[in-house]
Every structure is written in C-alpha cells, then in structure tokens.
Amino acid sequence: MKSKLASRNRMIGLLFVSPWIIGFLVFTALPLLYSLYLSFHRVKITTSGIRTEFVKFGNYQFAFTGDSIFMDRLTQYIEEMVISVPIIIVFSLIIALLLNQKVKFRSFFRTVFFLPVIIASGPVIKELMDQGVTTIPSIEQYAIYQMLNANPEGIFNGMLLYLIKNLIVILWFSGVQILIFLAALQKMDQQTYEAAKIDGASNWEMFWKVTLPSITPMIIVNTIYTIVMFSIFSLNPIIEHIQKNMFKVDTGFGYASALSWIYFLIIAIALALTVGAMSFKGKSKYS
C-alpha cells in the first residue's frame, strides 16, 4: 500500500514538472546540442536551406590563432572580472552590514540599493556610459588619473584605469548580492553574539570569527551569481563579438557557435576555480 502511494506521488510530481522538462528539452537542450554540432562545421544559409561543411576543429583553431579581436576581448574580460567580482562582493557585504543595523529609513535605503537591479539594462547602462555619468566626477583633474592615463599600456595601470572609469557601474550591480547577504545576516543567531560578548570579544573579532564563517556559503553563492551576471551582461564585448560573427559571410553561425562554447568553458572553469578555492579555504580556515 505504501509503495503504491509513493509511486502515485512520484507520478503526480512528474506530471507537475513535465511542462518544465519538456520545455527544457525542446527549447534549451536541443538548441545547445545543435550549436555544439554547428561549431564543428562551416555554416552557410542559402535560399534552399542551411548547408554545413564539416571542418573538424577549424573554428576553434581559428578562434585562438586567427581571431585577434576575440583574444583581446577575452583577455580584457578576464582582467575586468578579476577586478569587478571582489569589489562587488566586498561592497555588497559592507552595505548589507550597514543596512542590518537599526537605523532610521532602513527600508528606504534597501530600496535605493536594489533599485538599479530593476532599471539596469543594456540600453540604460550604455546611455549612462555615453553621457559619462558612470565614472567618478571630475576624476580627470586628479594627478593619479593623469599619471595612469599617460601610461595605460601596463597591466596594473590598465586595471586601475578600468576600476576608476567603471566604479559606479561596478557598484551598480550589487543590489541582489546585498539582499542575499542581508538575508543571511538576519538569520544569524543573536545568542552567539551575546556569548561572544560575554567572553570579551570585540565587534571586530566577532565579525571575523562569528559573522564571516557563518555567511561563507552566501559569499560563495554571491560569487557564483556575480561571475555569471558579469559574464552574460548584454554589453559584454565578447557577446557583442559573437553576435557580429553570426551574420558575417566568412564566419557565420558555425564560428559563432564555436566562440560561444569556448566562452562557456571559460566561464565554467572560472566558476570551478573560484568556488573550489573558496570552499577549500573556508574548510581549512574554519574547521
């Protein structure tokens, strides 16, 4: 009797999730597999249909050896991600700690920091960039900016220039991360803090030894979200390069598919390395 009831419940559950499963297979899994198939072909769209020519790894080889624009933008993407992700995580945590305090108009400030998530889109950010409001006001007048701008070729100088020019945009993308950190902080057991105070711990010690170890899982979640969000943003230069190659006669959908899979693998490797390093460090430090 129990086995029949369990089998019935499983069937009911599968029935409810079947629209999502069918939609995923038809609209996500099949296009992904088809794009992988096209990445090994030279694709031409003719009046009689789509024609493919098998070129083995030719598209992938050309991406690394013949497409200098892609390699330049890929390097730029990695540099920007290395700068942007830690800044967003640290800024989000600081704002979440401040908003978790008992201050007046706390709900208003939460709304202010989350508002950019609602209105931020590719066209909006592009318009802000064109108007020059995404940089620090009057930054061109400071000596440090003039010194960096005089020699922008170095890697360190280039990273600092990117940070200065895009600081407001970087902080603009911190809304969701702030909410996640804020939810984690509100779930903290206050008795733990009381016990730490009785033992003579200062606020600084409680942050490093109580708060930070407790929200380590949320730091990992926010890191994953930030890397993915940063990678799929519509103004990402790699995405623009892939879109342009889709409709070129000499490259087309085959080469664009190869670029997409290369980009996907790089994002996956970045996520694996980041999460693996943070998880290992967290276990070794707080175990």
Secondary structure, 3 states (H helix, E strand, C coil): CHHHHHHHHHHHHHHHHHHHHHHHHHHHHHHHHHHHHHCCEEEEEECCEEEEEECCCHHHHHHHHCCHHHHHHHHHHHHHHHHHHHHHHHHHHHHHHHHCCCCCCHHHHHHHHHHHHHHCCHHHHHHHHHHCCCCCCCHHHCHHHHHHHHCCCCHHHHHHHHHHHHHHHHHHCCHHHHHHHHHHHHCCCHHHHHHHHHCCCCHHHHHHHHHHHHCHHHHHHHHHHHHHHHHHCCCCHHHHHHHHHHCCCCCHHHHHHHHHHHHHHHHHHHHHHHHHHHHHHHHHHHC
